[in-house]
Amino acid sequence: MRSAKRMQLSGRMDFRILLPVLLLNAGGCLGESVSVSCSHQTICALQESAVNLICSYPNIAIRTVFWFSFKQKAKWRNETHPEDLALDSDYAGRVSAESTDSKSTLTIKDLRVRDSGDYHLMIITEQGEKHLSISTAVSLTVTDLQVKKQTNSLTCSTSCALPAPARQRYFWYKNGQFTGKYTDYHDPFPLSSDGDDKGSYSCSVYGYNSIRSSPLCVSDGNCWNVTYTDRRVCVLEGSSVDFPCTYTCPSNYHLNNIFWHYDRSKKEEMDLRGEQQFAGRVEFIGAAGRNCTLRINNLRERDSGDYYFRIITNIETGKFSGRPGIIVNVTALQVRVISSTVLDDQTVTLMCSSTCTLPNNPTYMWYKNGQPVTNKHTRDNKLYLKCSEDTGSYSCAVRGHEELRSPDQTLSDCPEESSGSKLVSVGVVVFLALILGIAALWMYWVIRKKRGAERNIDIQTPDPADHTYTALNPTTMTSDYDTLTHFTGSPSDTYTALNSATMCSDYATLTNVTDSHSDIYTALNPATMSSDYDTLAPVRGFSSGSVP
């Protein structure tokens, strides 16, 4: 009996352990069982350029695919649950992904050196299974160009080997103008030994002529040069921005005019202070010394474009433009509602988005119905909500520019599931129903086995003082069919089965098989008087006439 109970308890415990595992697998868990391969696992790319990262996987039914990098995990809600790189403020306006059932391509534009790192895939199937490409990744290294001076030559170098054909040819510029000369990979650019090649030199690589190195002055600092602190600037619409800048020119030239030019229209170079578009909004705050810093107030979206500094001297040939200049992107903030693909269907992520990457790692502020949100989980530019609990109108801003809020975005209710998600949910329900049905049958089998074990344990020699025998019900195999009474006055071991309706001994007569070594009694078939009806086993522990 005890062993049967232990068996039954063990079966229940096993099922309790099994069920959460089945539920976990049905609901989706993080793992790496999908084979992922990438066309290039190591890529060297040029700063300010764009790059494509391409990985493929088996042709399977995909719900969603996204790229992530572990170096950004500090900006995730949970460091064990990767988040889409497209939601990361460090990549705002610079990343896009295109995915099919067998391939995904991540494009990163306007590369920065800090973008260097490993990039992985998260694949979520239509069945809700989540697969990380942990062991397979694309390792990206972003490099700039540097001009270095040898004794009588210059070299253009990078921190990693650019792919062909970019690395096969270098183009050279002097005082901002193309020299008409180029060198092959690893070949130096020669300089004359008599000093006639004095000037400011920079280089570019094949296919990326607009991306140049910082200039190097070859003439003891007596060069044409304009240096910008930032080559690309992202700024909020309605705010003000400074463009830090310094310049130099040969000492034998006298300055006639210096100004900033707005190159979006590609018109004749003119001082932007005289353009109607910037009237009353421009300050040239760096006129002293060699400082050429520009400030623009109340920026507007149409102010986006290229800006560069222009130097005019007293000599006709003494003109210089600081090209390439500064690329400015003016953006407004927007709130985007994104359903969770990793956490659960009730979690909604609000993202404070911009069309370009804001500088200096800004702090984002959230507002609900016009009031600051202080009791909800936020991380970077994201706000995590329960769609069933947190309905309302939400907006966002950047600390220091709280007055420049985004338009309100209304969160009314949980987004409706897609047809694919509904099919997955139905499939999970059917799967669980099947598992529960199998578990019920298994438990029934355990109980049957337990009762069989009890019957085997209880078979033993009857107590002469208590000759009570129980006839088993042939349908259920339980002892509820009839009770046999021993006639103590009978000279022979004759037993009478009581009629269950009359409680009289007129049903059948049982005879003891005298040569049997065990107390096994056979009920005679009343029609044939042969022992083919049932077998009776003595039951220990019940008083005469009792029913178990």
Buried (B, 14 or more C-beta within 10 A) or exposed (E): EEEBEEBBEEBEEEBEEEBEEBEEBBBBEBEBEBEBEBEBEEBBBBBBBEBBBBBBBEEBEBBBBBBBBBBBBEBBBEEEBBBBBBBBBBBBBBBEBEBEBEBBBBBBEBBBEEBBBBBBBBBBBBBBBBBBBBEBBBBBBBBBBBBEBEEEEBBBBBEBEBBEEBBBBBBBBBBBEEBEEBBEBEEBBEBEEEEEBBBBBBBBBBEBEEBBBBBBBBEEEBBBBBBBEBBBBBBBBBBBBBBBBBBBBBEEBEEEEBBBBBBEEEEEEEBBBEBEEBEEBBEBBBEEEBEBBBBBEEBEEEBBBBBBBBBBBEEEEBBBBBBBBBBBBBBBBBBBBBBBBBBEBEBBBBBBBBBBBBEEEBEBBBBBEEEEBEEBEBBBBBBBBEBEEBBBBBBBBBEEBEEBBBEBBEBEEBEEEEEEBEEBEEBBEEBBEEBEEEBEEEBEEBEEBBEEBEBEEBEEEBEEEBBBBBBBEEEEEEBEBBBBBBBEEEEEBEBBBBEEEEEEBEBBBBEBBEEEEEBEBBBBEEEEEEBEBBEBBBBEEBEEEEEE
